[in-house]
Amino acid sequence: MKKTTLLLTLCIAFSFAANAQYLQDFTNPPAGWVSYKGTVTSEQSKWEHYAEGGYMVVSPSDAPTQDWLVTPTAPITATNSKLVFDQTDILAADNKSVLTIRVAEYVDANTQYDHAAFTTVDTQTELEVTNGANGRFSQHAVDLTAYEGKTIYIAFVWEQTQAVGDALAIDNVDLIDKSLTAPNAVINPTPAHNSTNIDLDENNGDSAVLAWEPATTGGAPTSYDIYFSENGSELAYLGSLAETTVAITLNYNSTYNWVVVARNGAGNSGANATVWTFTTETDPSLSTEEHDINAISVYPNPVTDVINIKANTVIDHVEIVNSLGQQVLTLNGGQVFDNRIDLSHLNKGLYLITIKSDNKAKTLKFVKE
């Protein structure tokens, strides 16, 4: 599962994941898919695989153009005759672009490239594609019941009709059971809403386990998106997972807000999701006297390759975890040479580094670029 991030003009804040009978999440370039120009051409735009975000995007054009992205053959049955996918455009202005979904029944391999063989089954204006939220993915569904029992190609056709066009991105193309319903909001959070003095596990990187339960009504979730914030900051997407628990490294004496959005191929519970709150305990290791551990800092931040630890105390242990609480590096004091740590192998993102000295610990955030 992954977060979907778009870096053309701005960042997309949400990402969707789905598990169903037919899925293309574009983590890798899609095998068997083809892209080509339609009846109106401009060399400025084309469908491309955006590897870092994991989706397909067609760039804007300064001339009218028509760009086709076509799936491999898809056998349609009564249990997969609903097409769903995530979509967004980028520019806030309405540039009069149009997205059509077109279907062609398989005749031979040449059908995939035959414009005339395709029939338009769904049309959206540029404003309908974004639903008023440019740069943020939302899910769209198309009924393919009429093609049950047939093998088809599905084309995503982005038509930029004016001299100034717009970009389009799609992700998580799926064929699902038309009777599938979206999940309802998850319930029974742990820690409980508005709870205080939450104990942190010092033996596991000062972490706490977050847990929840799926609703007893609605469709069964296949994944959960986690959103999190500390001390009043804006909720940030941490990632998506199939489990109903996650361990996250936290700070002492801090207030956290968090949201869990349940998903399946038919949609998500985002509109009804509750923002939960809890506060962690005060650091039990702190005394009234200032300890040298409090003076520890790291630089540069953001870091590209090597992070430096500024400390006037002996470092006993260093641990680094990612934003989902997964340990990515652990070192004892003897492995930290000149208070420098090589992080060139880490992926880009937000991390927490916990530095321990004299039975005390300090946790700091840093960004890896």
DRENLOGU-238826 format. One record per residue (C-alpha): residue in one letter; x, y, z. Coordinates in steps of 0.1 Angstrom, whole numbers, plus 5000, padded with zeros to 4 digits. Each point is the difference from the previous one (the first is absolute). Example, Ala and Ser with C-alpha at 12.3 -4.5 7.8 and 13.67 -1.06 7.14 Angstrom:
<nodes>
NODE code   px   py   pz
NODE    A 5123 4955 5078
NODE    S 5014 5034 4993
</nodes>
This chain:
<nodes>
NODE code   px   py   pz
NODE    M 5000 5000 5000
NODE    K 5012 5034 4993
NODE    K 4995 5037 5003
NODE    T 4992 5017 4967
NODE    T 5020 5033 4996
NODE    L 4998 5023 4970
NODE    L 5029 5023 4994
NODE    L 4991 5018 4968
NODE    T 4986 5032 5015
NODE    L 4991 4990 5036
NODE    C 4997 4971 5023
NODE    I 4970 4977 5001
NODE    A 4992 4995 5037
NODE    F 4980 4968 4998
NODE    S 5006 4966 4985
NODE    F 4978 4971 4994
NODE    A 5007 4963 4999
NODE    A 4977 4971 4991
NODE    N 5000 4962 4999
NODE    A 4977 4984 4976
NODE    Q 4999 4975 4971
NODE    Y 5016 5024 4975
NODE    L 5024 5026 5012
NODE    Q 5026 5024 4985
NODE    D 5016 5023 5026
NODE    F 5028 5012 4977
NODE    T 5027 4993 5025
NODE    N 5020 4988 4970
NODE    P 4994 5009 4963
NODE    P 4969 4981 4990
NODE    A 5007 4969 4979
NODE    G 4977 4996 4970
NODE    W 4986 5036 5001
NODE    V 5006 5022 4970
NODE    S 4999 5037 4995
NODE    Y 4997 5020 4968
NODE    K 4986 5031 4983
NODE    G 4964 5002 4989
NODE    T 4984 5019 4972
NODE    V 5013 5034 5013
NODE    T 5037 5000 5006
NODE    S 5026 5022 5017
NODE    E 5034 4988 5009
NODE    Q 5001 5020 5032
NODE    S 4978 4976 5019
NODE    K 5001 4962 5006
NODE    W 4992 4974 5026
NODE    E 5029 4991 5022
NODE    H 5007 4978 5030
NODE    Y 5010 5021 5030
NODE    A 5021 4976 5020
NODE    E 5005 5020 5032
NODE    G 4963 5005 5006
NODE    G 4989 4967 4983
NODE    Y 4973 5012 4976
NODE    M 4995 5009 4963
NODE    V 4999 5036 4990
NODE    V 4995 5019 4967
NODE    S 5017 5033 4998
NODE    P 4983 5033 4990
NODE    S 5001 5013 4965
NODE    D 5001 5034 4984
NODE    A 4979 4987 4970
NODE    P 4969 4978 4997
NODE    T 5009 4964 5004
NODE    Q 4985 4966 5007
NODE    D 5020 4974 5020
NODE    W 4990 4963 5003
NODE    L 5010 4976 5028
NODE    V 4986 4965 4993
NODE    T 5000 4969 5023
NODE    P 5008 4965 4990
NODE    T 4970 4977 4993
NODE    A 4977 4996 5030
NODE    P 4974 4972 5002
NODE    I 4968 5015 5015
NODE    T 4978 4979 5023
NODE    A 4971 5006 5024
NODE    T 5026 5003 5028
NODE    N 5023 5026 4984
NODE    S 4978 5022 4979
NODE    K 5005 5033 5018
NODE    L 5031 5021 4990
NODE    V 5014 5022 5028
NODE    F 5031 5022 4999
NODE    D 5015 5030 5017
NODE    Q 5003 5032 4981
NODE    T 5010 5037 5002
NODE    D 5010 5029 4978
NODE    I 5026 5026 5012
NODE    L 4991 5035 4990
NODE    A 4973 5019 5019
NODE    A 4987 5017 4969
NODE    D 4975 4983 4978
NODE    N 5018 4994 4967
NODE    K 4971 4981 4985
NODE    S 5018 4967 4998
NODE    V 4979 4968 4999
NODE    L 5006 4965 5012
NODE    T 4981 4972 4982
NODE    I 5000 4963 5008
NODE    R 4997 4979 4968
NODE    V 4995 4963 4995
NODE    A 5008 4977 4971
NODE    E 4991 4963 4998
NODE    Y 5031 4978 4992
NODE    V 5003 4989 4964
NODE    D 5038 4997 4998
NODE    A 5031 5017 5013
NODE    N 4995 5029 4976
NODE    T 4968 5009 5017
NODE    Q 5020 5016 5028
NODE    Y 5012 5027 4976
NODE    D 4968 5004 4979
NODE    H 4983 5033 5009
NODE    A 4969 4992 4980
NODE    A 4994 4967 5019
NODE    F 4995 5018 5033
NODE    T 4966 5013 5014
NODE    T 4998 5028 5026
NODE    V 4983 4987 5032
NODE    D 5008 5029 5024
NODE    T 5008 5037 4996
NODE    Q 5013 5025 5026
NODE    T 5008 5036 4997
NODE    E 5031 5013 5015
NODE    L 4981 5014 5030
NODE    E 4983 4966 5005
NODE    V 5033 4983 5000
NODE    T 5013 5019 5030
NODE    N 4966 5005 5018
NODE    G 5013 5034 5011
NODE    A 5033 4987 5015
NODE    N 5028 5005 4975
NODE    G 5031 4979 5008
NODE    R 4982 4976 5023
NODE    F 4990 4965 4988
NODE    S 4963 4989 5002
NODE    Q 4985 4968 4988
NODE    H 4977 4997 4970
NODE    A 4979 4970 4989
NODE    V 4987 4988 4966
NODE    D 4974 4973 4996
NODE    L 5011 4974 4975
NODE    T 4970 4976 5005
NODE    A 4992 5001 4963
NODE    Y 5033 4983 4992
NODE    E 4996 4970 5024
NODE    G 5011 4968 4982
NODE    K 5022 5019 4976
NODE    T 5037 5008 4998
NODE    I 5008 5036 4996
NODE    Y 5026 5028 4998
NODE    I 4994 5031 5022
NODE    A 5014 5033 4988
NODE    F 5006 5032 5021
NODE    V 4999 5029 4976
NODE    W 5010 5035 5011
NODE    E 4990 5027 4976
NODE    Q 5015 5034 5004
NODE    T 4977 5021 4978
NODE    Q 5016 5035 5004
NODE    A 5033 5017 4994
NODE    V 5007 4996 5037
NODE    G 4994 4966 5014
NODE    D 5003 4982 5033
NODE    A 5017 4969 5014
NODE    L 4982 4969 5011
NODE    A 5011 4972 5024
NODE    I 4983 4966 5006
NODE    D 5008 4973 5025
NODE    N 4987 4967 5013
NODE    V 4980 4988 4971
NODE    D 4978 4972 5011
NODE    L 4971 4977 4988
NODE    I 4978 4991 5029
NODE    D 4967 4983 5009
NODE    K 4973 5026 4993
NODE    S 4982 4988 5032
NODE    L 5030 5009 5022
NODE    T 4993 5029 5024
NODE    A 5025 5024 5016
NODE    P 5010 4995 5036
NODE    N 4986 5020 5029
NODE    A 5022 5019 5024
NODE    V 5022 4979 5023
NODE    I 4991 4997 5037
NODE    N 5015 4994 5035
NODE    P 5033 5019 4998
NODE    T 5030 4991 5023
NODE    P 5010 5023 5016
NODE    A 4965 5010 5008
NODE    H 4989 5034 4987
NODE    N 5010 5029 5024
NODE    S 5021 4976 5021
NODE    T 5030 5015 5019
NODE    N 5033 4988 5015
NODE    I 5005 4973 4974
NODE    D 5029 4979 5009
NODE    L 5029 4997 4976
NODE    D 5021 4968 4996
NODE    E 5036 5010 5007
NODE    N 5012 4966 4989
NODE    N 4985 5005 4965
NODE    G 5011 5035 4991
NODE    D 4975 5019 5021
NODE    S 4972 4987 4979
NODE    A 4963 4994 5006
NODE    V 4977 4976 4981
NODE    L 4970 5016 4982
NODE    A 4971 4976 4994
NODE    W 4964 5001 4986
NODE    E 4973 4977 4989
NODE    P 4981 4999 4967
NODE    A 4963 5010 5001
NODE    T 4975 4973 5004
NODE    T 4980 5014 4970
NODE    G 5010 5010 4965
NODE    G 5024 4983 4977
NODE    A 5031 4981 5013
NODE    P 5032 5022 4999
NODE    T 5030 4988 4981
NODE    S 5024 5027 5013
NODE    Y 5002 5029 5024
NODE    D 5015 5035 4994
NODE    I 5016 5016 5031
NODE    Y 5001 5038 5006
NODE    F 5018 5015 5029
NODE    S 5010 5033 5016
NODE    E 5019 5012 5031
NODE    N 4992 5029 5022
NODE    G 4976 5017 4977
NODE    S 5018 4995 4967
NODE    E 4981 4992 4968
NODE    L 4990 4963 4996
NODE    A 5026 4983 4978
NODE    Y 4997 4967 4981
NODE    L 5023 4973 5015
NODE    G 4991 4971 4977
NODE    S 4976 4972 4993
NODE    L 4999 4965 5015
NODE    A 4978 4969 5001
NODE    E 5003 4995 5038
NODE    T 4979 5016 5027
NODE    T 5030 5009 5022
NODE    V 5031 5021 4995
NODE    A 5029 5010 5024
NODE    I 5011 5036 4997
NODE    T 5029 5017 5018
NODE    L 4987 5029 5020
NODE    N 5013 5028 5022
NODE    Y 4993 5005 5037
NODE    N 4975 5026 5012
NODE    S 4985 5005 4965
NODE    T 4964 5000 4987
NODE    Y 4993 4980 4968
NODE    N 4971 5000 4976
NODE    W 4994 4971 4977
NODE    V 4976 4987 4974
NODE    V 4996 4966 4985
NODE    V 4982 4998 4966
NODE    A 4988 4965 4990
NODE    R 5001 4991 4963
NODE    N 4989 4974 4975
NODE    G 4995 5000 4963
NODE    A 4966 5017 5003
NODE    G 5012 5030 5019
NODE    N 5010 5012 5035
NODE    S 4987 5012 5033
NODE    G 5018 5034 4998
NODE    A 4969 5021 5002
NODE    N 4989 4985 5033
NODE    A 5034 4993 5016
NODE    T 5005 5013 5035
NODE    V 5030 5020 5011
NODE    W 5012 4984 5033
NODE    T 5023 5017 5026
NODE    F 5023 4988 5028
NODE    T 5029 5014 5021
NODE    T 5031 4981 5009
NODE    E 5016 4998 5035
NODE    T 5027 5023 5013
NODE    D 5035 4986 4995
NODE    P 5007 4979 5031
NODE    S 5037 5003 4996
NODE    L 5002 5037 5004
NODE    S 5009 5016 5033
NODE    T 4999 5036 5011
NODE    E 5037 5003 4990
NODE    E 5008 5005 4964
NODE    H 5018 4971 4984
NODE    D 5024 5001 4972
NODE    I 4977 4979 4979
NODE    N 4977 5030 4996
NODE    A 5027 5019 4982
NODE    I 5004 4974 4972
NODE    S 4991 5011 4965
NODE    V 5005 4988 4964
NODE    Y 5010 5017 4968
NODE    P 4995 5007 4972
NODE    N 4963 4997 4998
NODE    P 4988 4992 4974
NODE    V 5029 4976 4994
NODE    T 5013 4986 4967
NODE    D 5026 4974 5009
NODE    V 5017 5004 5034
NODE    I 4983 5012 5032
NODE    N 5021 5015 5028
NODE    I 4992 4996 5037
NODE    K 5009 5030 5022
NODE    A 5005 4988 5036
NODE    N 5021 5006 5031
NODE    T 4993 4966 5013
NODE    V 5010 4964 4990
NODE    I 4976 4984 4976
NODE    D 4990 4965 5010
NODE    H 4974 4991 4974
NODE    V 4983 5014 4969
NODE    E 4968 4988 4984
NODE    I 4982 5014 4969
NODE    V 4964 4992 4991
NODE    N 4979 5011 4970
NODE    S 4966 5017 5003
NODE    L 4982 4967 5005
NODE    G 5022 4991 5029
NODE    Q 5020 4974 4981
NODE    Q 5037 4998 5011
NODE    V 5023 5007 4971
NODE    L 5034 5004 5019
NODE    T 5014 4992 5034
NODE    L 5035 5006 5012
NODE    N 5019 4997 5033
NODE    G 5023 5028 5011
NODE    G 5030 4983 4986
NODE    Q 4985 5000 4965
NODE    V 4995 5038 5000
NODE    F 5033 5014 4988
NODE    D 5007 5037 5007
NODE    N 4963 5004 5007
NODE    R 4992 4996 4963
NODE    I 4975 4975 4984
NODE    D 4998 4992 4963
NODE    L 4963 5000 4990
NODE    S 5006 5000 4962
NODE    H 4982 4966 4998
NODE    L 4967 5013 5015
NODE    N 4970 5009 4979
NODE    K 4988 5036 4999
NODE    G 4975 5008 5028
NODE    L 4995 5009 5037
NODE    Y 5019 4981 5026
NODE    L 5005 4999 5038
NODE    I 5034 4996 5015
NODE    T 5003 4989 5037
NODE    I 5034 5006 5016
NODE    K 5006 4983 5034
NODE    S 5027 5010 5025
NODE    D 5004 4991 5037
NODE    N 4966 4982 5002
NODE    K 4982 5031 4985
NODE    A 4987 5006 4965
NODE    K 4991 5028 4977
NODE    T 4980 4996 4968
NODE    L 5002 5025 4971
NODE    K 4984 5003 4966
NODE    F 5019 5004 4968
NODE    V 4992 4999 4963
NODE    K 5020 4980 4975
NODE    E 5002 5016 4966
</nodes>
